[in-house]
């Protein structure tokens, strides 16, 4: 019977991540949560030239926010910027070309940005799914450099800027979010799962999965829905900082039987290692 229960749970779990799962959950959404005007508020979205990042930037732009697109590829980013401005009529869409996998580049950008702009919401969307081991020019594994270290540097470098604003918010990976939420009480941190969405990253990095699931995948806008809700809705900040969300609801950070729990000392060691890496790259910049 335990095998049967686990199988039933697994199938149910699969459905929650699909388009059908979103459509079911969205029946309980309050439309008023998203009927907001965020003019005068500044949002930074990484990986914003396609997929969920672009969909997120577009929805924020529709609501009047100033949006900073942080992208690696200049040509694709310029196309995305033009598309967002044209579709939303919002001219306050700014482009920054940064490779999040390059720690020194991230430090340079962050220090320049915090001297020139204000920031209310940081959305760490950029990520990669490199299936074969690949090293950056700094000798870092590409997934780690992009998904973890680059995000850590960008967020910690911009925390002082976020701390100056009322209702400041950040989104990122589970462990980082939980640790930052404990350390920075004046900023609201959250992390979310977009479900399985039809994005360029999924198509290129998971081709077999895509072929099997393409008729059930969420749209990019559906994948971005909870990100936008966390970024603009007043309801989101009524919940505690540091939670993990799916379809606008806080959910458990660990799946049953997944064995993904890590001891507190391991999480603290991760933060210490990231800080050491971060400062080493910062100290290597000219003039520091």
C-alpha positions in Angstrom: 0.0 0.0 0.0 2.9 2.4 0.7 4.1 1.9 -2.9 0.6 2.6 -4.2 0.3 5.8 -2.1 3.7 7.0 -3.3 2.8 6.3 -6.9 -0.5 8.2 -6.6 1.3 11.1 -4.9 3.9 11.2 -7.7 1.3 11.3 -10.5 -0.6 14.0 -8.6 2.6 15.9 -8.2 3.4 15.7 -11.9 0.0 17.2 -12.8 0.5 20.2 -10.5 3.4 21.4 -12.6 1.6 21.2 -15.9 -0.7 23.6 -17.7 -3.6 21.7 -16.2 -2.2 22.3 -12.7 -2.0 26.0 -13.3 -5.5 26.2 -14.7 -6.9 24.3 -11.7 -5.0 26.5 -9.2 -5.9 29.8 -11.0 -9.5 29.2 -10.3 -8.7 30.3 -6.7 -6.6 33.4 -7.6 -7.9 36.8 -6.7 -7.7 39.0 -9.8 -7.5 42.1 -7.6 -4.1 41.0 -6.4 -2.6 41.9 -9.8 -4.7 45.0 -10.4 -2.0 47.3 -9.2 -0.1 50.4 -10.5 3.6 50.1 -9.7 4.7 53.3 -11.5 7.6 54.8 -9.6 8.9 51.4 -8.5 12.1 50.0 -10.0 12.4 46.3 -10.9 15.5 44.4 -12.0 15.0 41.1 -13.9 17.9 38.9 -14.9 17.7 36.6 -17.9 14.9 38.8 -19.2 15.4 38.4 -23.0 13.3 35.3 -23.3 11.1 32.8 -21.5 9.8 33.5 -18.0 12.1 36.4 -17.5 10.7 38.3 -20.5 7.1 37.4 -19.6 7.7 38.7 -16.1 9.3 42.0 -17.3 6.4 42.5 -19.7 3.7 42.1 -17.0 5.5 44.5 -14.7 5.9 47.0 -17.6 2.1 46.7 -18.2 1.6 47.9 -14.6 3.8 50.9 -15.1 7.0 49.8 -13.4 10.5 50.8 -14.4 12.2 47.6 -15.6 15.9 47.0 -15.9 16.6 44.0 -18.1 19.8 42.2 -17.3 20.8 40.0 -20.2 23.9 38.3 -21.6 23.1 38.4 -25.4 22.9 42.0 -26.7 21.1 41.3 -29.9 18.4 39.1 -28.3 18.1 41.6 -25.4 17.5 44.5 -27.7 14.8 42.6 -29.5 13.1 41.8 -26.2 13.4 45.4 -25.0 11.7 46.7 -28.2 9.0 44.1 -27.9 8.2 45.0 -24.3 8.1 48.8 -25.1 5.9 48.2 -28.1 3.4 45.9 -26.5 3.1 47.8 -23.2 3.7 51.4 -24.2 6.1 51.7 -21.2 9.2 53.6 -22.2 11.0 53.0 -18.9 12.6 49.7 -20.0 16.4 49.8 -19.6 18.9 47.3 -20.9 22.1 46.1 -19.2 24.4 43.5 -20.8 25.9 41.3 -18.1 27.1 37.7 -18.0 25.8 36.4 -14.7 28.3 33.5 -14.9 31.2 36.0 -14.8 31.7 37.1 -11.1 33.9 40.1 -11.9 31.5 41.3 -14.5 28.6 41.0 -12.0 30.5 43.0 -9.4 31.3 45.8 -11.8 27.7 46.0 -12.9 26.2 45.9 -9.4 28.5 48.6 -8.1 27.8 50.8 -11.0 24.0 50.2 -10.8 23.7 51.0 -7.1 25.4 54.4 -7.7 23.1 55.3 -10.5 19.7 53.8 -9.8 17.2 53.0 -7.1 15.8 49.4 -6.7 12.6 48.1 -5.1 12.5 44.5 -6.4 15.2 42.2 -7.6 14.1 39.2 -9.6 16.9 36.6 -10.0 15.5 34.7 -13.0 18.7 34.0 -15.0 19.8 30.4 -14.9 21.2 27.7 -17.1 20.9 23.9 -17.4 24.2 22.8 -18.9 24.1 19.0 -19.1 27.8 18.4 -19.8 30.6 19.7 -17.5 31.6 23.1 -18.7 34.0 25.6 -17.1 33.9 29.4 -17.3 37.0 31.4 -18.0 37.5 31.6 -14.2 37.5 27.9 -13.9 34.1 27.7 -12.4 31.5 25.0 -13.3 29.0 26.8 -15.5 25.8 25.9 -13.7 27.3 26.9 -10.3 28.7 30.1 -11.7 25.4 31.2 -13.1 22.7 29.7 -10.9 24.4 30.2 -7.5 27.6 32.3 -7.3 26.6 35.0 -9.8 23.2 35.3 -8.2 24.7 35.5 -4.7 27.1 38.3 -5.8 24.4 40.3 -7.5 22.0 40.0 -4.6 24.5 40.7 -1.8 25.9 43.7 -3.8 22.5 45.2 -4.2 21.1 44.5 -0.7 22.3 48.0 0.5 20.3 49.6 -2.4 17.3 47.5 -1.7 17.5 48.3 2.0 16.9 52.0 1.3 13.5 51.4 -0.1 10.1 50.6 1.5 8.6 47.2 0.5 11.8 45.9 -1.0 11.6 42.3 -2.4 14.0 39.6 -3.8 13.4 36.1 -5.3 15.9 33.2 -5.7 16.9 29.7 -4.7 15.6 28.0 -1.6 18.6 27.9 0.7 19.8 31.4 -0.3 16.4 32.8 0.2 15.9 31.2 3.6 19.3 32.4 4.8 18.9 35.9 3.5 15.4 36.2 5.0 16.9 35.5 8.4 19.7 38.0 8.0 17.8 40.9 6.4 14.5 41.4 8.1 13.7 44.7 6.2 13.6 43.0 2.8 11.0 40.4 1.8 12.6 37.4 0.2 10.7 34.6 -1.6 11.4 31.8 -4.1 9.1 30.1 -6.5 8.6 27.2 -8.8 7.1 28.2 -12.2 5.9 24.7 -13.0 6.9 23.2 -16.3 6.7 25.9 -18.9 7.4 25.9 -22.6 10.5 28.1 -22.7 13.7 28.1 -24.8 15.7 26.8 -21.9 13.5 23.7 -21.6 13.4 23.1 -25.3 17.2 23.3 -25.6 18.3 21.7 -22.4 15.7 19.0 -22.0 14.7 18.0 -25.5 13.4 14.5 -24.6 11.3 15.8 -21.8 10.0 18.6 -24.0 8.9 16.1 -26.7 7.1 14.0 -24.2 5.4 16.9 -22.4 5.1 19.7 -24.9 1.3 19.4 -25.1 1.0 19.8 -21.4 3.5 22.5 -20.7 2.5 25.8 -19.2 2.8 29.0 -21.3 5.6 31.4 -20.5 3.0 33.8 -19.0 1.6 31.0 -16.8 5.1 30.2 -15.6 5.7 33.8 -14.8 2.4 34.4 -13.0 3.7 33.7 -9.4 6.9 35.7 -10.0 4.8 38.7 -11.0 2.5 38.2 -8.1 5.4 38.0 -5.6 6.9 41.2 -7.2 3.8 43.5 -7.3 1.0 42.1 -5.0 0.4 43.5 -1.6 -0.9 40.1 -0.6 2.5 38.5 -1.1 4.2 40.5 1.7 1.5 39.7 4.2 3.1 36.2 4.3 6.5 35.6 6.1 9.7 36.2 4.3 11.8 33.3 3.1 8.9 31.0 1.8 8.8 28.8 -1.3 5.8 29.4 -3.6 3.9 27.6 -6.4 0.9 29.1 -8.0 0.7 31.9 -5.5 0.7 29.6 -2.5 3.5 28.8 -0.1 4.4 25.1 -0.4 6.9 22.7 1.2 10.5 23.2 0.1 11.2 19.4 0.1 9.2 16.7 -1.6 8.3 13.5 0.3 11.0 10.8 -0.1 13.3 13.2 -2.1 16.0 13.3 0.5 16.8 16.9 -0.3 17.1 18.2 3.3 20.5 19.6 4.3 21.9 20.1 7.8 22.0 23.7 9.0 25.8 23.6 9.2 26.0 22.6 5.5 23.8 25.6 4.6 25.9 27.9 6.7 29.0 26.5 5.1 27.6 27.2 1.7 26.9 30.8 2.5 30.5 31.2 3.9 32.0 29.6 0.8 30.0 31.8 -1.5 31.0 34.9 0.5 34.7 33.9 0.2 34.4 33.3 -3.5 32.5 36.6 -3.9 35.1 38.7 -2.0 38.0 37.0 -3.8 36.6 38.1 -7.2 35.8 41.5 -5.9 39.3 42.1 -4.6 40.7 41.2 -8.0 39.0 44.1 -9.7 41.1 47.1 -10.6 41.0 49.9 -8.0 39.8 47.6 -5.1 
